[in-house]
Amino acid sequence: MKLPILFTIFVLHAILVFSQTKEIDSVILKRHNANLTYSLIYKENSELSYTSPVGEIGAPSKYIINGRLTTNYLVVASQSLPLAFSIIPDFTVRVRNERSAGVRTPSFKLGGSLFLRLSLHAHRYRYAELSFIHHSNGQDGEALLKDGSINTTDGNFNTNYLIAAYRFGYFTNRSINGDYAGFHHKVGFQWHKWFDYETALTGVYGFTRINYDLSFRIYHISKNKVEKEKWRFNGSVSYAINSLTNYAIFAPKRRLNSELSANYSFPFMQNVFLMATIGYYGEDPYNIYFKDKYAYARFGISSTFMRWKR
């Protein structure tokens, strides 16, 4: 009588262990899939590179052509980890409309970003991002001229800063014509004062900023099953909240940077958009030219990690 009972207990135990193992394997698989999918989202949420003839129309200086080149080297993106790490170089040059067509002071940024996945769901994703960035212009002249004005010819500019951000977004369901959309948000806090910076920036530079970015993207799945990003509309607002000499806390003319851009990729393009941008700089982000404030328009082509797959 004991033998059948023991056999029954053994079988039930084996079934229970197998069931638990299967559940554990299922959870691990979901985590692995989420980690791999999120690594693609990290790349798709990268900043845009662009090339723009005549550059920022409306700027105090006139330009022949301006360009920004940035990418995302995702050096750690394991399927076993909810963490990822990337190295991000970011170079901007403005070729001045002068006899020598000089660049003078290019903007050089180099940093790294640490990503932490906060959800298993990629359809409605959430993740945290912490970035450290160095920004300089490769010049070693005095930042201030004898009259106290900023030396924009060869004046030194350097600063280092952190950006702590929360990113979230979601994708809509596919429509009848094969289109679906994505809404992508970034809320960030930018802080410079813990690190080395050019002393001439004290009291006149936006060391502490609150940032918000919104990206609305339209994706199309064609009849031959090619999935491609067709439209990308980007908006950004950044406001300096630190003390600025001669400016109160509510002084958008000096503290506010904002931009709206529309980027369209024709069917024959891959990883490239036609770009149109309008914006306002209360503080020009182009290194030593930070005191320039102006409304602008920019046209050209842009590029980033776009969704394109069969």
Secondary structure, DSSP 4 states (H G I P E B T S, - for coil): -HHHHHHHHHHHHHHHHHHHHHHHHHHHHHHHHHHHHHHHHHHHTSPPEEEEET-SBT-SS-EEEEEEEE--EEEE--TT-SEEEEEEEEEEEEEESSTT----S-EEEEEEEEEEE--S-STEEEEEEEEEEEEE-S--B-SB-TTS-B-TTTB--EEEEEEEEEEEEEEPPP-TTSEEEEEEEEEEEEE-TTS-B-GGGTTTS--EEEEEEEEEEEEEE-TT--EEEEEEEEEEEEEE-S-BTTB-S--HHHHEEEEEEEEE--TT-SS-EEEEEEEEESS--SGGGTT--EEEEEEEEEE----EE-
